[in-house]
């Protein structure tokens, strides 16, 4: 279980990073502000999920 949570944590952090880069790229290009806002909302949701997974990882590895 610990290994699975470790890999899920890694994937969650990578997903947050990718969505952050996509949002910043979209803002720098100056295209649709709606798309930028949607990507930033996705980032916040993914960050919440990543934090929950990290908390579960630490609680189960006490």
Buried (B, 14 or more C-beta within 10 A) or exposed (E): EEEEBBEBBEEBBEBBEEBBEBBBEBBEEEEEEEBBEBBBEBBEEBBEBBEEBBEBBEEEEE
